[in-house]
Amino acid sequence: MGGGGTSMNALITGGGGFLGFRIAQMLHERGDNVTVLGRRHYPHVERAGIRQVQADIRDTTLLRDEFESQEIVFHVAAIPGIWGKRRDFWAINVDGTQHVLDACRECGVAKLVFTSSPSVVFGEEPLCGVDESQPYPDHYLADYPETKAVAERMVVAANGASLATVSLRPHLIWGPGDPHLIPRIVDRARAGRLMQVGDGENLVDITYIDNAATAHLLAADALAPDAACAGQVYFISQGEPVNLWVWINDLLERLGTPRVTRRISHTGARRLGSVMEFFYRLFRRSGEPRMTRFLASQLAHSHYFDISAARRDLGYKPLVTTADGVDRLVARLE
């Protein structure tokens, strides 16, 4: 408990979401005093017997009220996605993170674990086995990775003697209970709207939900002002990339869903994404385009990472293999 046999007071922003809730569950199960902070009331959090508070990270007064008694904050809350209003991404991902940092400092929170994303280093080129020395790109294809990169740099810069910080970059989190990634893939495939982008040879890192949550607990327990992980960023994954389209097709087959047979080149998908982005902006369409330049590059390019640093500094290793994770996921979805 708490890495040292005693329980700690921990708060998770965005704790009602897929990753945040799993972190909260694991902390609760090992005996820590957990508070979930989110914009809504979450019945699944209540059923788990975990304390929850309704608050928005844009409301600095409520943040300070809840941060007063906390020893550690897991800042998981964010607006993800490939499309949306830039001001919304900025308000939550950047300004919200600044509010969290301010509240931590003012309330004497000792440690902050920030959930970032590998997309912060994704520009327009493949990323093959890169480590944390990979620089931020000069240009982003979407607001989500850009605003997460700004927030990550803020978190790293905030590390110091009174507040130790660390940033984790779990890639493509999936598993039982996933409300976004896998359901979207399966729904599109069943509707005949899923197309392979590119030559189908791209390798991609993925992260099973329990492995991603475990990485956060390991980071929390290791974190201290003089720790090797203080002020650092870490890629988190299964430790071995998968061929994206082979993995998707194998999963679809196990779920009794037709394999993906339609294909489009990366160039064609990128052009289609540009047109759809222009159309959505011009006519102020709600919802999300079926294709964007960012999505085209993500689906066609390889993006996998070296997790040696997380293994070394955090003691991280994937406890659930990809094969076992797929078995658990399929059992839940069948």
ZIQUIKA-V601820 format. One record per residue. N is the residue number from 1. PSI is psi in radians with two decimals (none if undefined). OMEGA is omega in whole degrees, 0 to 359 (none if undefined). NEAR is the number of other C-alpha atoms within 10 Angstrom. Layout:
N_PSI_OMEGA_NEAR, N_PSI_OMEGA_NEAR
This chain:
1_2.24_179_14, 2_0.26_178_19, 3_-0.15_184_13, 4_0.29_176_8, 5_-0.10_177_9, 6_2.64_181_10, 7_2.68_177_16, 8_2.76_176_18, 9_2.06_185_18, 10_2.41_177_25, 11_2.41_179_27, 12_2.00_172_24, 13_2.44_184_26, 14_0.47_184_24, 15_-0.09_176_28, 16_-0.16_181_26, 17_3.13_187_20, 18_-1.00_181_20, 19_-0.81_183_23, 20_-0.71_181_23, 21_-0.66_179_23, 22_-0.66_175_19, 23_-0.80_180_27, 24_-0.75_179_27, 25_-0.82_182_20, 26_-0.72_177_16, 27_-0.78_180_25, 28_-0.74_182_20, 29_-0.52_181_13, 30_0.01_172_14, 31_0.14_178_16, 32_2.75_178_18, 33_1.89_192_18, 34_2.38_172_27, 35_2.26_175_24, 36_2.22_179_27, 37_2.17_180_26, 38_2.95_183_21, 39_-0.30_181_15, 40_2.97_171_13, 41_2.30_185_15, 42_1.94_180_18, 43_-0.63_181_11, 44_-0.51_176_11, 45_-0.73_178_19, 46_-0.77_180_13, 47_-0.51_179_8, 48_-0.10_179_13, 49_0.45_182_12, 50_2.34_179_17, 51_2.39_177_15, 52_2.62_181_21, 53_2.32_176_18, 54_2.05_179_12, 55_2.73_180_20, 56_2.34_181_19, 57_-0.10_174_26, 58_-0.14_180_16, 59_1.69_187_12, 60_-0.53_181_16, 61_-0.84_180_13, 62_-0.62_178_15, 63_-0.84_182_21, 64_-0.65_179_18, 65_-0.70_184_11, 66_-0.44_182_16, 67_-0.24_187_23, 68_-0.74_187_14, 69_0.18_185_14, 70_2.50_175_20, 71_-0.55_181_17, 72_2.51_176_26, 73_2.29_171_25, 74_1.92_182_25, 75_1.64_183_24, 76_-0.40_185_23, 77_2.38_178_26, 78_2.83_167_23, 79_1.93_177_18, 80_-3.07_173_16, 81_2.85_182_14, 82_-0.11_186_18, 83_2.65_178_20, 84_-3.07_180_18, 85_2.27_183_10, 86_-0.69_182_12, 87_-0.53_178_11, 88_-0.77_176_14, 89_-0.76_183_23, 90_-0.74_183_21, 91_-0.70_182_17, 92_-0.92_189_22, 93_-0.57_182_28, 94_-1.09_181_22, 95_-0.70_179_18, 96_-0.71_178_22, 97_-0.68_177_26, 98_-0.69_178_20, 99_-0.71_179_19, 100_-0.78_179_25, 101_-0.77_179_22, 102_-0.77_181_15, 103_-0.65_177_22, 104_-0.81_181_24, 105_-0.81_184_17, 106_-0.49_185_12, 107_0.05_176_18, 108_0.42_175_16, 109_2.32_186_22, 110_-0.53_188_20, 111_2.49_177_28, 112_2.15_174_30, 113_2.08_186_23, 114_2.31_176_25, 115_1.89_178_23, 116_-2.65_182_27, 117_2.49_175_23, 118_-0.33_180_23, 119_-0.20_178_22, 120_-0.33_178_22, 121_0.19_182_21, 122_2.02_176_24, 123_-1.74_179_20, 124_0.08_182_16, 125_2.69_176_12, 126_2.64_176_18, 127_1.90_187_19, 128_1.75_177_17, 129_0.44_182_16, 130_2.69_176_16, 131_-2.94_186_17, 132_-0.10_175_17, 133_-0.14_178_8, 134_2.17_183_12, 135_2.79_171_11, 136_2.49_180_15, 137_2.84_178_14, 138_-0.39_184_9, 139_2.43_178_11, 140_2.66_179_19, 141_-0.07_181_16, 142_2.79_183_19, 143_-0.53_182_23, 144_-0.99_181_24, 145_-0.57_179_25, 146_-0.82_182_25, 147_-0.57_176_23, 148_-0.60_177_26, 149_-0.73_177_23, 150_-0.80_180_17, 151_-0.71_180_25, 152_-0.75_179_26, 153_-0.62_177_14, 154_-0.76_181_15, 155_-0.79_179_25, 156_-0.75_181_18, 157_-0.44_183_12, 158_-0.20_182_20, 159_2.36_180_20, 160_-2.94_184_16, 161_-0.60_183_12, 162_-0.40_178_15, 163_1.93_177_21, 164_2.32_183_26, 165_2.69_175_30, 166_2.57_183_29, 167_2.25_179_26, 168_2.50_182_22, 169_1.27_177_21, 170_2.46_186_26, 171_2.18_176_23, 172_1.30_182_19, 173_2.33_183_23, 174_2.95_178_24, 175_-3.11_178_21, 176_2.34_181_19, 177_-0.11_179_16, 178_2.08_181_16, 179_-0.04_190_12, 180_-1.24_192_12, 181_-1.09_184_12, 182_-0.81_178_20, 183_-0.64_179_14, 184_-0.76_179_13, 185_-0.84_183_15, 186_-0.77_180_19, 187_-0.75_179_13, 188_-0.67_179_14, 189_-0.75_181_20, 190_-0.48_179_16, 191_-0.02_180_10, 192_0.42_184_14, 193_0.19_180_13, 194_2.18_180_19, 195_2.46_172_18, 196_2.25_178_20, 197_2.21_180_24, 198_-2.90_186_20, 199_-0.06_177_13, 200_0.20_182_17, 201_0.01_186_14, 202_2.42_179_22, 203_2.39_186_24, 204_2.43_174_27, 205_2.51_173_25, 206_2.86_181_23, 207_2.08_176_25, 208_2.49_189_25, 209_-0.76_182_24, 210_-0.58_177_21, 211_-0.72_179_23, 212_-0.76_180_28, 213_-0.72_179_24, 214_-0.69_178_19, 215_-0.66_180_27, 216_-0.71_178_26, 217_-0.70_178_22, 218_-0.73_179_17, 219_-0.72_179_27, 220_-0.75_183_24, 221_-0.55_181_16, 222_-0.40_189_19, 223_2.32_176_25, 224_2.81_183_23, 225_-0.58_182_17, 226_0.18_182_12, 227_2.68_179_13, 228_-0.49_183_14, 229_-0.18_183_23, 230_2.23_179_25, 231_0.30_184_22, 232_2.92_175_21, 233_2.63_183_24, 234_2.29_170_27, 235_2.48_179_25, 236_2.31_179_31, 237_-2.97_176_29, 238_-0.22_180_23, 239_-0.11_176_20, 240_2.15_183_18, 241_2.78_175_20, 242_2.70_167_19, 243_1.98_190_14, 244_-0.86_187_20, 245_-0.51_173_23, 246_-0.77_180_16, 247_-0.78_179_14, 248_-0.82_182_18, 249_-0.68_177_17, 250_-0.72_179_14, 251_-0.80_179_20, 252_-0.73_180_20, 253_-0.73_180_13, 254_-0.42_179_14, 255_0.13_179_15, 256_0.45_181_10, 257_2.42_181_16, 258_2.48_177_16, 259_2.79_179_20, 260_2.17_180_20, 261_-0.41_179_11, 262_2.49_183_11, 263_2.67_174_15, 264_2.49_180_15, 265_2.79_176_16, 266_-0.73_179_20, 267_-0.78_180_15, 268_-0.72_180_14, 269_-0.65_179_25, 270_-0.71_177_21, 271_-0.75_178_16, 272_-0.73_178_17, 273_-0.73_179_20, 274_-0.75_180_16, 275_-0.78_182_15, 276_-0.67_176_18, 277_-0.78_179_19, 278_-0.77_181_13, 279_-0.79_182_13, 280_-0.65_179_15, 281_-0.78_183_12, 282_-0.77_184_9, 283_0.12_177_8, 284_0.84_181_9, 285_2.48_175_11, 286_3.00_181_11, 287_-2.89_187_9, 288_2.32_177_14, 289_2.60_178_17, 290_-0.39_179_13, 291_2.46_172_19, 292_2.96_179_24, 293_-0.70_179_22, 294_-0.82_180_23, 295_-0.71_179_21, 296_-0.78_181_25, 297_-0.66_179_23, 298_-0.65_183_21, 299_-0.38_184_21, 300_-0.53_186_26, 301_2.74_170_24, 302_2.45_172_23, 303_1.73_177_24, 304_2.77_198_25, 305_2.72_177_25, 306_2.07_182_19, 307_0.38_180_21, 308_-0.67_182_18, 309_-0.72_178_18, 310_-0.65_177_21, 311_-0.75_184_17, 312_-0.90_189_12, 313_-0.50_184_18, 314_-0.23_186_22, 315_0.43_183_13, 316_2.41_167_22, 317_2.51_181_18, 318_2.02_182_19, 319_-0.47_178_14, 320_2.10_180_16, 321_2.84_178_15, 322_-0.73_180_19, 323_-0.79_178_9, 324_-0.65_178_12, 325_-0.72_178_20, 326_-0.72_177_20, 327_-0.77_180_15, 328_-0.70_180_14, 329_-0.83_182_20, 330_-0.71_179_16, 331_-0.64_179_11, 332_-0.64_186_11, 333_-0.37_182_10, 334_none_none_8
